[in-house]
């Protein structure tokens, strides 16, 4: 067992338009800038990845036990509580729009979020980055990429005098049949070594 394979640390959540290129594993270091991606900012709770499967047990009249299994369904979701109540975050979560007005001599700066009767849920590409610290002490990225998925609210936002108000979210990952067979849901990249000399 390599102790370096034990991962500890925050998961930084990002989103981008569908089909956006993933950041390069070699040239984009851990914590680096992801071109064309938007960070969801800081969070009040850990980012939780949940993967569930439905399976069908195959049994015959002549056997007591399961002889084989087939996957019949898969569900993938991400959950966290965003710490930053921005117009952009609120509009994204609720499928609304955000208009920012800059401050001026006679104008306060503000964001106006409008949410209406919009039944269509917009899909985005999603990803998060964790860290793997190698035996050389260098931080390398661990990145999960999800080709498509939606974001929505996931519970109550408490306006509390003693605690920050968070935005609980859930991201539901979709199957993307335009991807190569065997990679329709996600791709995981674990960088485990630096460039050799």
Buried (B, 14 or more C-beta within 10 A) or exposed (E): EEEBEEEEEEBBBBBBEBEBEBBEEEEBBBEEEBEEBBEBBEBBEEBEBEEEEEEEEEEEEEEEEEEEEEEEEBEBBBBBBBBBBBBBBBBBBBBBEBEEEEEEEEEEEEBEBEEEEEEEEEBBBBBBBBBBBBEEEEEBBBBBBBBBBBBBEBEEBEEEEEEEEBBBBBBBBBEBEEBEEEEBBBBEBBBEEEEEE
